[in-house]
Amino acid sequence: MTRRPKTSQAHALPSREDILAFLANAPDRAGKNEIARHFHLTASERVPLKRMLKDMQAEGLLETRQRRL
């Protein structure tokens, strides 16, 4: 049995506007995992996402409520 080659689909990080639109339309509060899952991000892409969310929070675009955005 031969192995299938891994497909490396590099997803671009969502823009700040995309994240804000997702959060505005989310039925419940969404955390980092829900955001990453929605935008189909891999584990290595979650680190820059976390930095982006932290920057957005520092700018006042997001507020944290009980570990959720």
Summary of the structure (lengths in Angstrom):
residues: 69
radius of gyration: 14.3
end to end distance: 45.6
largest distance: 53.6
contacts: 138
relative contact order: 0.19
helix: 48%
strand: 3%
